[in-house]
Amino acid sequence: MGVQAFNHCAGIMQKNNPYTDIAVVGGGLAGLCFAIQAADKGYSVALFEKEKYPHHKVCGEYISMESWQFLISLGLPLGSLQLPHINQLQVSSVNGKLFSHSLPLGGFGISRYQIDYLLAEIAIKKGVQLFTQTKVNEVVFNEQQTESSTQKSSFTLSLQSLSGDMESKLSAEWTAAIAVGSFGKRSNLDVKWERNFVQQKPNKLNNYIGIKYHIRYNHAADTIALHNFLNGYCGMSKIEDDKSCLCYLTTAQNLKDNGNSIKRMEQHILHKNPFLKKIFNEAEFLFAQPITISQISFQPKESVENHLLMVGDAASSITPLCGNGMSMAMHASKLSFEQVDLFLQKKISRTAMETSYQQAWKKQFSSRLAAGRLIQSMFGSVATSNLLVGTMNLFPFLATPLIKATHGRAF
Ligand SMILES: Cc1cc2nc3c(=O)[nH]c(=O)nc-3n(C[C@H](O)[C@H](O)[C@H](O)COP(=O)(O)OP(=O)(O)OC[C@H]3O[C@@H](n4cnc5c(N)ncnc54)[C@H](O)[C@@H]3O)c2cc1C
């Protein structure tokens, strides 16, 4: 599967009063899926993404089947991409005890490099004005607007071009009736708005780091493995072109204790699990350097902030061992667009739109997030990961409800 880099960045400077019905901040899965649905319905949409496509992201790249049909409905020809289908789970404890189980719903593997790119292409074809290398530095809601007003611009976005190309330098502002916050786990806007999770001191739900590689390694294409190590866990599953994604989450403290050296942490901590030692010793690593992120938080967040509907990780992140943060991001884009559509058709007020979305979000995701936090607490410790694997081997029927508690249905 080949992808061609593109940087889609029209000069906003040349436009008078740049305005769209909808402005989307962040072009990951949540933002792209939202923008495509809105363009399909005939709304004018601008999407601002600070990176170029394609680009790599820290992510396990296992997508739960929940979102298969939804992605096809957006125009992604999943059936013809020859992607690995994954329906088996292996969990190993810190000291290498193994538990295997089938996955009730299962999933498929595709890199973020590939899927974000393909969705960005679809968005452009459907008329979304996609501005890459464009960072949103502020979004201000204009309180003067009347409750029912949809025609006038209610939000003003401050934009910054990150492109070196002087001709495409952007004007400072964009206006829209609706603004969607799909800017991921932690962005400049979270810090600027002093969102609660940014203010928290390091605790058991925050200050994690994520590290990802693409590798070639001979393992079953239908299996996702989750290998525990001290204070973390590492997932491995196949993606496109017979490559595998190897991605782990651990505490920032674990890295600090190893002199801030990833290599040293891997050798001293991850390799204690015999499965991980074998993978790290035998696999062909396809990146010169791993992709990394820090300051990951699983702390609850608000689903509406400053009148923006927050979608995807910007509205809360599920712990990655549940393997369905991406499906949740896409599902939230559907829930939020349903309300935005009603508002733009003047069928409901802005307040009703915000409240209905908050309720729908809570109903759909709150218990899954809580289950994810609970399961997370059993991973990454020698005692509890041994206990978990031991218990599951003795009572395998317990695994299915545990997995189901963190997953939803097709949407
Ligand atoms: C270690 C790890 C492993 C994971 N594994 C899996 C897995 O296997 N399966 C799964 O389903 N989920 C997994 N997840 C979760 C999954 O990655 C996220 O839930 C998903 O990426 C959320 O998508 P999103 O669109 O909300 O955010 P993102 O994909 O992060 O997109 C946000 C976008 O916003 C852009 N942006 C940010 N700020 C600005 C700004 N100010 N202006 C313009 N653009 C901006 C960013 O560049 C980014 O492209 C994992 C997470 C971690 C940390």
Ligand as a Chemical Component Dictionary entry (heavy atoms), coordinates in Angstrom:
data_LIG
# 
_chem_comp.id                   LIG 
_chem_comp.type                 NON-POLYMER 
_chem_comp.pdbx_formal_charge   0 
_chem_comp.three_letter_code    LIG 
# 
loop_
_chem_comp_atom.comp_id 
_chem_comp_atom.atom_id 
_chem_comp_atom.alt_atom_id 
_chem_comp_atom.type_symbol 
_chem_comp_atom.charge 
_chem_comp_atom.model_Cartn_x 
_chem_comp_atom.model_Cartn_y 
_chem_comp_atom.model_Cartn_z 
_chem_comp_atom.pdbx_ordinal 
LIG C1  C1  C 0 0.310  3.710  23.848 1  
LIG C2  C2  C 0 -1.060 3.804  23.230 2  
LIG C3  C3  C 0 -1.558 2.733  22.495 3  
LIG C4  C4  C 0 -2.848 2.786  21.946 4  
LIG N1  N1  N 0 -3.313 1.726  21.243 5  
LIG C5  C5  C 0 -4.559 1.750  20.722 6  
LIG C6  C6  C 0 -5.065 0.646  19.978 7  
LIG O1  O1  O 0 -4.374 -0.337 19.703 8  
LIG N2  N2  N 0 -6.344 0.721  19.530 9  
LIG C7  C7  C 0 -7.151 1.804  19.756 10 
LIG O2  O2  O 0 -8.310 1.797  19.322 11 
LIG N3  N3  N 0 -6.684 2.875  20.433 12 
LIG C8  C8  C 0 -5.416 2.871  20.909 13 
LIG N4  N4  N 0 -4.940 3.969  21.580 14 
LIG C9  C9  C 0 -5.811 5.159  21.714 15 
LIG C10 C10 C 0 -5.878 5.941  20.402 16 
LIG O3  O3  O 0 -4.591 6.213  19.919 17 
LIG C11 C11 C 0 -6.637 7.236  20.605 18 
LIG O4  O4  O 0 -7.822 6.994  21.327 19 
LIG C12 C12 C 0 -6.983 7.899  19.265 20 
LIG O5  O5  O 0 -5.802 8.256  18.605 21 
LIG C13 C13 C 0 -7.828 9.138  19.495 22 
LIG O6  O6  O 0 -8.004 9.820  18.265 23 
LIG P1  P1  P 0 -8.205 11.408 18.255 24 
LIG O7  O7  O 0 -8.606 11.758 16.869 25 
LIG O8  O8  O 0 -9.060 11.795 19.378 26 
LIG O9  O9  O 0 -6.767 11.989 18.595 27 
LIG P2  P2  P 0 -5.438 12.016 17.723 28 
LIG O10 O10 O 0 -5.363 10.870 16.794 29 
LIG O11 O11 O 0 -4.331 12.203 18.702 30 
LIG O12 O12 O 0 -5.577 13.324 16.819 31 
LIG C14 C14 C 0 -5.487 14.612 17.342 32 
LIG C15 C15 C 0 -4.899 15.506 16.260 33 
LIG O13 O13 O 0 -4.996 16.867 16.657 34 
LIG C16 C16 C 0 -3.836 17.556 16.201 35 
LIG N5  N5  N 0 -3.709 18.764 17.008 36 
LIG C17 C17 C 0 -3.489 18.854 18.365 37 
LIG N6  N6  N 0 -3.503 20.142 18.755 38 
LIG C18 C18 C 0 -3.751 20.881 17.648 39 
LIG C19 C19 C 0 -3.900 22.282 17.418 40 
LIG N7  N7  N 0 -3.810 23.165 18.411 41 
LIG N8  N8  N 0 -4.108 22.712 16.148 42 
LIG C20 C20 C 0 -4.207 21.830 15.114 43 
LIG N9  N9  N 0 -4.085 20.481 15.282 44 
LIG C21 C21 C 0 -3.883 20.029 16.540 45 
LIG C22 C22 C 0 -2.725 16.535 16.387 46 
LIG O14 O14 O 0 -1.616 16.803 15.571 47 
LIG C23 C23 C 0 -3.434 15.231 16.017 48 
LIG O15 O15 O 0 -3.245 14.877 14.660 49 
LIG C24 C24 C 0 -3.652 3.951  22.138 50 
LIG C25 C25 C 0 -3.138 5.031  22.845 51 
LIG C26 C26 C 0 -1.860 4.969  23.396 52 
LIG C27 C27 C 0 -1.332 6.137  24.156 53 
# 
loop_
_chem_comp_bond.comp_id 
_chem_comp_bond.atom_id_1 
_chem_comp_bond.atom_id_2 
_chem_comp_bond.value_order 
_chem_comp_bond.pdbx_ordinal 
LIG C1  C2  SING 1  
LIG C2  C3  SING 2  
LIG C2  C26 DOUB 3  
LIG C3  C4  DOUB 4  
LIG C4  N1  SING 5  
LIG C4  C24 SING 6  
LIG N1  C5  DOUB 7  
LIG C5  C6  SING 8  
LIG C5  C8  SING 9  
LIG C6  O1  DOUB 10 
LIG C6  N2  SING 11 
LIG N2  C7  SING 12 
LIG C7  O2  DOUB 13 
LIG C7  N3  SING 14 
LIG N3  C8  DOUB 15 
LIG C8  N4  SING 16 
LIG N4  C9  SING 17 
LIG N4  C24 SING 18 
LIG C9  C10 SING 19 
LIG C10 O3  SING 20 
LIG C10 C11 SING 21 
LIG C11 O4  SING 22 
LIG C11 C12 SING 23 
LIG C12 O5  SING 24 
LIG C12 C13 SING 25 
LIG C13 O6  SING 26 
LIG O6  P1  SING 27 
LIG P1  O7  DOUB 28 
LIG P1  O8  SING 29 
LIG P1  O9  SING 30 
LIG O9  P2  SING 31 
LIG P2  O10 DOUB 32 
LIG P2  O11 SING 33 
LIG P2  O12 SING 34 
LIG O12 C14 SING 35 
LIG C14 C15 SING 36 
LIG C15 O13 SING 37 
LIG C15 C23 SING 38 
LIG O13 C16 SING 39 
LIG C16 N5  SING 40 
LIG C16 C22 SING 41 
LIG N5  C17 SING 42 
LIG N5  C21 SING 43 
LIG C17 N6  DOUB 44 
LIG N6  C18 SING 45 
LIG C18 C19 SING 46 
LIG C18 C21 DOUB 47 
LIG C19 N7  SING 48 
LIG C19 N8  DOUB 49 
LIG N8  C20 SING 50 
LIG C20 N9  DOUB 51 
LIG N9  C21 SING 52 
LIG C22 O14 SING 53 
LIG C22 C23 SING 54 
LIG C23 O15 SING 55 
LIG C24 C25 DOUB 56 
LIG C25 C26 SING 57 
LIG C26 C27 SING 58 
# 
